[in-house]
């Protein structure tokens, strides 16, 4: 980093810290004024648009204003400082230019974040677990995790996600998160190992934000996770809330619980328990005993979409819908476009649900694996369908998955991982066609003429070609310099 860049980074961090310190008690009018300053500090148009949207929320006094107040008034000061410093400053204001520079060097897109599953060991035995068939006896070495985190920071990735297995089964993980205070970690966890002492430690650290798995109320959660799991989850949420830790929920929507977990009553229940955010994941038949009957029906999937859309305008909580939010993020995020997954063996996969790999981080650098031909092919095929309500190459456009896996010789990450392309092929194709028939009608009716209705594939290919051309020019320039020397 140059001297000028260092001064700019320091100044930006100090301004943001000043803003953070003033947000607890200031008026909405003052926050609105501060958004104009934030826009001037933001170099990327996309993020300036997000800030503009935030300002509109405050002007219209939408529920997100209540959520923002909750974050700045209820969380531990260390949590607020790390969240804003790592996510807003390091990952966006300073990280985006870093990643753009690397994109021009590599000739491919550089992701915003990635997911690491450092262990597949777990204290529970949940049916339908997407990670349930990975080898449990081998944990990722702490030294490899440490190296990966350092490489991520160098590329401007200061917000990462940890999954598993159960991340909290290893104390060494917590020690490592504490070693990297300038990375914020979202942790997917079953919550049963979070007690008051751990909650206090996470509050002091400030850079760990648990997303706790629930399937519904006690009956539904215990049915999948084991008797007593729900009570332990409730105790964990209570401890985290009282200690001021930012935490949320993680829900796998299935054919058995979609209506319940997307109801207003259940969302109000989670907000009352202290959740600040939450993610819905549509069940995909991968992992432990894959079962297509557990997939939400096409009608249930649309019901979830509609409910999430409604609750976003009515509830003071951030909600993400991993499948149905395709229109808002330009389709699939996988394959390094915005993220990828690293399993406990170091294998790099396009997505936490796509258990195929060609590279391993034990013998490659991060930037080498997400610029691989396999990932480049996935990026060039995105979006897999111009109807962004059908973003996924596993369950929406499954022929794309089969094509890239075969062409690039991607191997299954564990025994049975290829069942989604073999024994379950016909069932997945049938599901994809059924959802297509419903989704295409809605896409034409509700999105035609909007900013979402355009040729994203042509736009993506043009962007990637431009990156490749700039990378080639850089390599040629370097070659000529070496020849002159």
Residue pairs with C-beta under 8 A, 6 or more apart in sequence:
1 9
9 94
12 41
12 89
12 93
12 94
13 85
13 89
15 37
15 41
16 41
16 84
16 85
16 88
16 89
16 93
17 81
17 84
17 85
19 34
19 37
19 38
19 84
20 72
20 80
20 81
20 84
22 30
22 34
23 31
23 34
23 68
23 72
24 72
24 73
28 58
28 61
28 65
31 58
31 68
32 55
32 58
32 59
35 51
35 52
35 54
35 55
35 58
36 55
38 51
39 48
39 51
39 52
41 93
42 48
42 51
42 92
42 93
43 93
43 96
43 97
44 92
44 96
47 92
47 93
47 96
54 64
57 64
57 65
58 65
58 68
62 313
63 313
63 314
63 315
63 316
63 317
64 316
64 318
65 316
66 316
67 276
67 316
67 317
67 318
70 276
70 316
71 80
71 83
71 246
71 276
72 80
74 241
74 244
75 83
75 244
75 245
75 246
76 203
76 204
76 206
76 243
76 244
76 245
77 206
78 203
78 204
78 205
78 206
79 203
79 206
79 209
79 244
79 245
79 246
80 206
81 206
82 181
82 184
82 205
82 206
82 207
83 184
83 206
83 209
83 246
85 182
86 158
86 159
86 182
86 183
86 184
86 207
87 158
87 159
87 184
90 153
90 156
90 158
90 182
91 112
91 113
91 156
91 157
91 158
91 159
94 156
95 155
95 156
95 157
95 158
96 156
97 156
98 155
98 156
99 110
99 112
99 155
99 156
99 157
100 110
102 110
102 155
102 367
103 109
103 110
103 467
104 467
104 470
104 471
104 474
105 471
105 474
106 367
106 371
106 467
106 471
107 371
107 464
107 467
107 468
107 469
107 470
107 471
107 472
108 336
108 370
108 371
108 375
108 376
108 379
108 464
108 467
108 468
109 336
109 337
109 338
109 379
109 463
109 464
109 467
110 155
110 336
110 367
110 370
111 157
111 336
111 337
111 338
111 339
111 340
111 370
112 157
112 159
112 338
112 339
113 157
113 159
113 160
113 161
113 338
113 339
114 152
114 157
114 160
114 161
114 339
114 340
114 341
114 342
114 366
114 370
115 160
115 161
115 162
115 163
115 339
115 340
115 341
115 342
115 352
116 140
116 145
116 148
116 160
116 161
116 162
116 163
116 341
116 342
117 131
117 134
117 140
117 162
117 163
117 164
117 165
117 341
117 342
117 343
117 344
117 352
118 139
118 140
118 145
118 162
118 164
118 165
118 167
118 170
118 173
118 344
119 136
119 139
119 140
119 164
119 165
119 166
119 167
119 169
119 170
119 173
119 344
120 131
120 134
120 135
120 136
120 164
120 165
120 343
120 344
121 136
121 139
121 164
121 165
121 166
121 169
121 170
122 129
122 136
122 164
122 165
122 166
122 169
122 190
123 166
123 169
123 190
123 192
123 193
124 166
124 190
124 192
124 225
124 226
124 229
125 226
126 132
126 190
126 224
126 225
126 226
126 288
127 224
127 288
127 289
128 224
128 252
128 254
128 283
128 287
128 288
128 289
128 290
128 291
128 294
129 287
129 288
130 284
130 286
130 287
130 288
130 352
130 353
131 163
131 164
131 165
131 287
131 288
131 343
131 352
132 287
132 288
132 289
133 287
133 288
133 414
133 415
133 416
133 417
134 165
134 343
134 344
134 345
134 413
134 414
135 344
135 345
135 414
136 165
138 344
138 345
139 170
139 344
140 342
140 344
140 345
140 346
142 172
142 176
144 346
144 361
144 362
145 173
145 176
146 176
146 179
148 342
148 361
148 366
149 160
149 176
149 180
149 183
151 365
151 366
151 367
152 158
152 160
152 183
152 366
153 180
153 182
153 183
155 366
155 367
157 183
158 182
158 183
158 184
159 183
159 184
159 186
160 183
160 184
160 185
160 186
161 185
161 186
161 187
161 188
161 339
162 173
162 177
162 185
162 186
162 187
162 188
163 187
163 188
163 341
163 352
164 188
164 189
164 344
165 344
166 189
166 190
166 193
167 173
167 187
167 188
167 189
168 174
168 187
168 189
168 193
168 194
168 198
169 193
174 198
174 201
174 208
177 183
177 185
177 205
177 207
177 208
178 205
180 207
181 205
181 206
181 207
182 207
183 207
184 207
184 208
184 209
185 207
185 208
185 209
186 209
186 211
187 208
187 209
187 210
187 211
188 211
188 213
188 250
189 210
189 211
189 212
189 213
190 212
190 213
190 225
190 229
190 233
191 210
191 212
191 213
191 232
191 233
191 236
191 237
192 225
192 229
192 232
192 233
192 236
194 210
194 212
194 236
194 239
194 240
195 235
195 236
195 239
196 239
196 243
198 239
199 236
199 239
199 240
199 242
199 243
199 245
200 243
202 208
202 210
202 240
202 243
202 245
203 243
203 244
203 245
208 245
209 245
209 246
209 247
209 248
210 236
210 240
210 245
210 247
210 248
211 247
211 248
211 249
211 250
211 277
211 278
211 279
212 233
212 236
212 237
212 247
212 248
212 249
212 250
213 225
213 233
213 249
213 250
213 251
213 252
214 221
214 230
214 233
214 249
214 250
214 251
214 261
214 270
215 221
215 223
215 224
215 225
215 251
215 252
215 257
215 261
216 257
216 260
216 261
216 266
217 230
217 260
217 266
217 269
218 230
218 231
220 256
220 257
220 260
221 229
221 230
221 233
222 228
222 229
222 230
234 273
237 247
237 273
237 274
237 275
238 273
238 274
240 247
240 274
241 247
241 273
241 274
246 276
246 277
247 274
247 275
247 276
248 275
248 276
248 277
248 278
248 279
248 317
248 318
249 270
249 275
249 277
249 278
249 279
250 278
250 279
250 281
251 261
251 278
251 279
251 280
251 281
252 281
252 282
252 283
253 261
253 262
253 280
253 281
253 282
253 283
253 296
253 300
253 301
253 304
254 283
254 294
254 295
254 296
255 283
255 293
255 294
255 295
255 296
255 297
255 300
256 294
258 296
258 300
258 301
258 303
258 304
259 300
259 303
260 266
261 280
262 280
262 303
262 304
262 307
262 308
263 307
264 311
264 314
264 315
267 311
267 315
267 317
267 319
268 315
270 278
270 317
271 315
271 316
271 317
275 317
276 317
276 318
277 317
277 318
277 319
277 320
278 317
278 318
278 319
278 320
279 319
279 320
279 321
279 322
280 304
280 308
280 319
280 320
280 321
280 322
280 324
281 322
281 323
282 295
282 296
282 301
282 304
282 322
282 323
282 324
282 395
283 294
283 295
283 296
284 295
284 353
284 394
284 395
284 420
285 291
285 292
285 294
285 295
285 419
285 420
285 424
285 427
285 428
286 353
286 354
286 355
286 394
286 417
286 419
286 420
287 355
290 416
290 419
290 420
290 424
292 424
292 427
292 428
292 431
295 395
295 431
296 304
298 431
298 434
298 435
298 437
298 438
298 439
299 438
301 323
301 324
301 435
302 438
302 439
302 442
304 321
304 324
305 321
305 324
305 389
308 319
308 321
308 324
311 317
311 319
312 319
323 391
323 392
323 395
324 389
326 332
326 383
326 388
326 389
326 390
326 391
326 392
327 388
327 389
327 447
327 452
328 452
329 338
330 382
330 383
330 388
330 456
330 460
331 382
331 383
331 384
331 388
331 391
331 456
332 351
332 382
332 383
332 384
332 391
332 392
332 393
333 339
333 351
334 340
334 350
334 351
334 354
334 378
334 393
335 350
335 351
335 374
335 375
335 377
335 378
335 379
335 382
336 350
336 370
336 371
336 375
336 378
336 379
337 378
337 379
337 382
339 351
340 348
340 349
340 350
340 351
340 369
340 370
340 375
341 348
341 349
341 350
341 351
341 352
341 354
342 348
342 349
342 361
343 349
343 357
343 413
345 360
345 413
346 360
346 361
346 362
347 357
347 359
347 360
347 413
348 357
348 358
348 359
348 360
348 361
348 369
348 370
349 355
349 356
349 357
349 413
350 356
350 374
350 375
350 378
351 394
353 394
354 393
354 394
354 401
355 412
355 413
355 414
355 417
356 401
356 405
356 410
356 411
356 412
356 413
356 417
356 418
357 410
357 411
357 413
358 372
358 374
358 408
358 409
358 410
358 411
359 368
359 369
359 372
359 374
361 369
369 375
373 408
374 404
374 408
374 410
376 464
377 404
377 407
377 408
378 393
378 404
379 460
379 464
380 460
380 461
380 464
381 393
381 400
381 404
382 456
382 457
382 460
383 391
383 456
383 457
383 460
384 390
384 391
384 392
384 393
384 396
384 397
384 400
385 391
385 396
385 397
386 455
386 456
386 457
387 436
387 439
387 440
387 443
388 443
388 447
388 452
388 456
389 439
389 442
389 443
389 447
390 396
390 397
390 432
390 435
390 436
390 439
393 400
393 401
393 404
394 401
394 420
394 428
395 428
395 431
395 432
395 435
396 432
396 435
396 436
397 432
398 420
398 421
398 425
398 428
398 429
398 432
401 420
401 421
402 421
402 425
404 410
405 418
405 421
412 418
420 428
443 453
447 453
